[in-house]
Amino acid sequence: MAGRQPQASVPPRVAPWRDPVIRGYVFQIVVFGAVVALAWWLVTNTLQNMERQKIASGFGFITQESGFDIGDTLIPYSPASTYGEAIWVGILNTLRVALLGIVFSTVLGTVIGIGRLSTNWLLAKICGWYVEIIRNIPLLLQLFIWYKLITLYSPGPREAATIGNVFISNRGVQFPVPKADPAHMWMGIALLLGIAASFVLARWAKARQHATGQQFPTGWATLGLILGLPLIVFIGAGFPLVWDVPELKGFNFQGGVVLLPEFFALLLGLTIYTAAFIAEIVRAGILAVNRGQSEAAAALGLRPGTSMRLVILPQALRVIIPPMTSQYLNITKNSSLAIAIGYPDVVAILNTTMNQTGQAIEGTALIMACYLTVSLSISFFMNWYNKKISLVER
Amino acid sequence: MLSKTIIAAAAATLTAFVAGQAMAGAKLDAIKARGEILCGVSTGLAGFSIADSQGKWTGIDVDVCRAVAAALFGDGNKVKFVPLSAQQRFTALQSGEVDVLSRNTTYTQQRDTALGLNFTGVTYYDGQGFMVAKKTNVKSAKELGGATVCVQPGTTTELNLADWGRANKVAFKPVVIEKLEEIEQAFFSGRCDAYTTDASGLAATRASKAPKPDDYMLLPEIISKEPLGPAVQHGDDQWADLIRWTFNALVEAEEYGITAAKVEEMKKSDNPGIKRLLGVTPGLGKNLGVSEEWAANAIKAVGNYGEMYERNVGKGSPLKLDRGLNALWNAGGIMYSPPVR
């Protein structure tokens, strides 16, 4: 200890095994050594056993041709693609369902959470029952129910229900999309420019309000920038819009974009299940803010919208964000139940890969790495957001 | 002194551990000591391995394990059946959770090598086919372009489907679900236009799961070779021999006309081959490290191969499959046992 005074001429002599500092080091070394030894033993034992049984090991299979097909892909894929590409397809499918699930369940959960606090007796009761029923039924069961309802009660492709150019059948929901055109890329660039410009504008408006007290209609300006810029490009390019309309050819629809029943059932199940938990979190968050806060804000002359944004939300979000992070992580991890209803997520594809190559350890390691990466990313983002939004106490 | 003792103890433990590893190769001894066989089977495929309401397992794959138990212990019931999904099966065998995998598993080069398995032979010659609803009016698999096809993951079926589609320029949209019951439900509810698996499996599904079996038909194309057989781990050679020769004995028994009921009677036969097989002339049992009654017990437990076939998948079963390739070599099929001598 650097701060110790040299008054005590001779420090009391203690036997080394009674010295807390030495003892501490010894325990740390022993524990650390045990952990390392255990890990070493596990790894070498596994390798030895695999060697003994002549089981192939290593990640060489990633570059081999996969040979199997996948029903739902966001990137071009065929059985001639490699295992690595197949795994990418799976990761993107997982991310797609997880991200959409997060957005939809947040919206639905917030609506239900606020609904449960409503003064309307019927609405409050309905929202209450929703929460109690949905969160008490296992998710897997709900997924089976949704999938069976969709496959059993939707018509075949020939008898598809038609709404305009949208076709609903047990092959999925088919809807038209604009055919690709070079101008679309420029529209995308215009959109990004618009977003960037509105950020700059918001900063400028804030700085000006701090300096002069004058407000600027940021909302309208942002809307104009984000929608207006791509629109100008679109008009300038001469309305390049041709729809790719789905058509029934042979067994199935060709053209357009399809949402498969497996994807739909999984998204529906995840959204409805998680919304019940988010509803409770939102309700707790709102109830946690003292009623006096909104009254005080009103007394200061803040309008309801401003008071919600500047007074209520920062305090409610402080309570809402941390448990919400867990729910977002839950959605991501629960999406692995996809395997039960045939949606090709990363677990389903790595399971097939493991079975075709026989390399279970490598496959499981990849699954763990994928989920760890996604979960940590969500966690970091939410922690950053929590820090940014949280009330700065002075 | 203290540290020396610790090192010695650690060394001793390590040696014991390594020795234990080496000993594990003697699978047959371990099974004998345990007194029962752990047999990996399917989660329920009529004709091959399926449990009834009392939990009694039946099927060709089940009978193979019972025959081996009878050859080893003299009692065909000394088997514990472990139901495994298509995905679990190889890991279960690799990790030693089961002694033998008798689970309608296709014998392929990759499984026999890179997966660390040894196949002991072929117990059923199968091939992959397609089932469709009659109302689709499809007469050939080549008309299935653009069709949605239900298929189980982690099987050779999934690969064959993709291969055949590429070779014949027929594009399929696969729907891949692991659990057999779920994939069958998806097909019968109309989610898929066709269902593909081994032809025997299609017949089993149609007979036992279809709401109206007559509404469905099998397409004529058989797109693959699917020799199904039992597999063991690399290194369990003696144990593999026992399974291989027990099954060969059942085939040989059919050739000699030895049925379960006639085993004792046939022991009086003058035919030297029958006398060797049934242990009247000793020697074969000793080679395998089991009792001389091994083949007689196996035949008594499950019958010869023909009896086993007819009872589980042939005329005596709801599947009503012809013998086809599985008839004996001298009766138009390719089922052939090397000499049991």
Chai-1 contact restraints between the chains, C-beta under 6 A:
chainA,res_idxA,chainB,res_idxB,connection_type,confidence,min_distance_angstrom,max_distance_angstrom,comment,restraint_id
A,Q53,B,G116,contact,1.0,0.0,6.0,A-B,restraint_1
A,Q53,B,Q233,contact,1.0,0.0,6.0,A-B,restraint_2
A,Q53,B,H234,contact,1.0,0.0,6.0,A-B,restraint_3
A,K54,B,G116,contact,1.0,0.0,6.0,A-B,restraint_4
A,K54,B,H234,contact,1.0,0.0,6.0,A-B,restraint_5
A,I55,B,G116,contact,1.0,0.0,6.0,A-B,restraint_6
A,A56,B,A114,contact,1.0,0.0,6.0,A-B,restraint_7
A,G67,B,L159,contact,1.0,0.0,6.0,A-B,restraint_8
A,G67,B,A162,contact,1.0,0.0,6.0,A-B,restraint_9
A,F68,B,E158,contact,1.0,0.0,6.0,A-B,restraint_10
A,F68,B,L159,contact,1.0,0.0,6.0,A-B,restraint_11
A,F68,B,A162,contact,1.0,0.0,6.0,A-B,restraint_12
A,D69,B,A162,contact,1.0,0.0,6.0,A-B,restraint_13
A,D69,B,P174,contact,1.0,0.0,6.0,A-B,restraint_14
A,G71,B,K173,contact,1.0,0.0,6.0,A-B,restraint_15
A,G71,B,P174,contact,1.0,0.0,6.0,A-B,restraint_16
A,G71,B,V175,contact,1.0,0.0,6.0,A-B,restraint_17
A,P79,B,A162,contact,1.0,0.0,6.0,A-B,restraint_18
A,T151,B,A186,contact,1.0,0.0,6.0,A-B,restraint_19
A,T151,B,S189,contact,1.0,0.0,6.0,A-B,restraint_20
A,T151,B,R191,contact,1.0,0.0,6.0,A-B,restraint_21
A,L152,B,S189,contact,1.0,0.0,6.0,A-B,restraint_22
A,G156,B,G190,contact,1.0,0.0,6.0,A-B,restraint_23
A,N170,B,G190,contact,1.0,0.0,6.0,A-B,restraint_24
A,N170,B,R191,contact,1.0,0.0,6.0,A-B,restraint_25
A,G250,B,G146,contact,1.0,0.0,6.0,A-B,restraint_26
A,F251,B,G146,contact,1.0,0.0,6.0,A-B,restraint_27
A,F251,B,A147,contact,1.0,0.0,6.0,A-B,restraint_28
A,F251,B,D193,contact,1.0,0.0,6.0,A-B,restraint_29
A,N252,B,G146,contact,1.0,0.0,6.0,A-B,restraint_30
A,G342,B,V175,contact,1.0,0.0,6.0,A-B,restraint_31
A,G342,B,V176,contact,1.0,0.0,6.0,A-B,restraint_32
A,G342,B,I177,contact,1.0,0.0,6.0,A-B,restraint_33
A,N351,B,Q87,contact,1.0,0.0,6.0,A-B,restraint_34
A,T352,B,P153,contact,1.0,0.0,6.0,A-B,restraint_35
A,T352,B,G154,contact,1.0,0.0,6.0,A-B,restraint_36
A,N355,B,Q87,contact,1.0,0.0,6.0,A-B,restraint_37
A,N355,B,G154,contact,1.0,0.0,6.0,A-B,restraint_38
A,G358,B,F90,contact,1.0,0.0,6.0,A-B,restraint_39
A,G358,B,A114,contact,1.0,0.0,6.0,A-B,restraint_40
A,G358,B,L115,contact,1.0,0.0,6.0,A-B,restraint_41
A,A360,B,T91,contact,1.0,0.0,6.0,A-B,restraint_42
